[in-house]
Amino acid sequence: MKSNTEITRMENISPKILEFLFNNPIFGIVIIDKNRIIHQVNHRFVELAGYGSKEELLLTDSKKLYFSEEDYIALGNKYYESIKNNEVFRTEFPFKTKQGDAIWCSISGQIIESDIIPNFDGGAIWIIEDISKEVKAMKAFEKSYRELETIFSNSMVGILMVKNNRIVHRVNQRFLDITGYKNFNDIVGLSVEDFHVSHEHFVHFGENYYNNLINHEMIAVDYQFKKKDGSIIWVTIAGKAIDPNSPPNLDEGVVWTLTDITEKKKDEERLTKMAETDELTSLYNRRYFMKVFTEEIYRFQQLKIDFSVLLIDLDYFKLVNDVYGHDIGDQVLKEFATICRNNLRSTDIIGRLGGEEFGIILPGSSLEIAYEISEKLRSTIASHPWSIENKITISCGIASTSEIKDREQLKQLIKIADEKLYIAKEKGRNIVII
């Protein structure tokens, strides 16, 4: 039993508390009895529920605030389960306004003791906050998240998210397909170093593109990637830091996209080879030969590294075509190309300049070395067991930077070699002239 002093104190405080609550412009207040009949509401709740006055709500069944009987019963069951132990009931629920619209509310409810509110046996007070904007924002976020998740999961490009010192945080299915992994668990937690061709590549990639990430620049580069089985593929990789701050905290994450361009690279290599290769002999063509010649001149000018140029003609080759036909002549040219490849160094460049004329660039070779290589090649050609009766020989002219004193003569090396070749022919062929 409460003392008279305690009852008097509570009676004095309660009206002030109720007045404060009911005049609160932020929260809606509803008082209902044990039958869930509305006995009191504040102005804020009237406003939230879309009614014009309290009188439209007072002494009416709160069922009018629900969209269905099922909702009414379900919330009641949850409510009574909590408050039967005099606990505060909290939930989020969509109430129905007078206009039939849904208004999402955060609800807190608790029993009111009958000695505090006279003649309100078993009643309860509900405090209601409009959270429609929050719910709408959350639904929009969830919708956007689902859309992004769908894009992430079904993207035709691989997506890789790394965090905390370049550790794999998440990947999509396409990334697994590209890299040859089967399960997400096999890849999450790995260092991205596992995808680089070597430790040096891993280090250099970080050094080369760190500043781009720090400056919020999008990186896009063709790069060689290592699959799970160790095989190497080409990918176009693009990435950007997640953190919008400047500079960004890269440990919060960097998102990379990968497109497998291995086949594209192979096509490019095939096209490049076609553009640089003589179709008949598979040697380099004149265009590529001249490109390398220009590069060697530049290298000589910068580093003073000698190189030599050989010009070669197959002796009396027109006679081969006249006697045996062009098909046999083509076979002879192919066979000659094979002999040259087998007898030259890996660094030497040989090209078909036209017809039966060929050029060879010997990087790092003085005139003396060039002569030794040329003479060996001439001797090999002369002694080779050709498939025709006619003996095949070559004439060769050599020019070398080791003999050039005037810079202007550099560009004339091929012309000088051609003049030496002419002399070789004049001297009866099957000879090397320096």
Secondary structure, DSSP 8 states (H G I E B T S, - for coil): ---HHHHHHHHHHHHHHHHHHHT-SSSEEEEE-TT-BEEEE-HHHHHHTT-S-GGGTTTSBGGGGSSSHHHHHHHHHHHHHHHTTT--EEEEEEEE-TTS-EEEEEEEEEE--TTTSTT-TT-EEEEEEE-HHHHHHHHHHHHHHHHHHHHHHH-SSEEEEEETTTEEEEE-HHHHHHHT---GGGTTT-BGGGGSSSHHHHHHHHHHHHHHHHTT--EEEEEEEE-TTS-EEEEEEEEEES--SSS--GGG-EEEEEEE-HHHHHHHHHHHHHHHB-TTT-SB-HHHHHHHHHHHHHHHHHH---EEEEEEEETTHHHHHHHH-HHHHHHHHHHHHHHHHHHS-TT-EEEEEETTEEEEEEET--HHHHHHHHHHHHHHHHHS--SSSS---EEEEEEEGGG--SGGGGGGHHHHHHHHHHHHHHTTSS-EE-
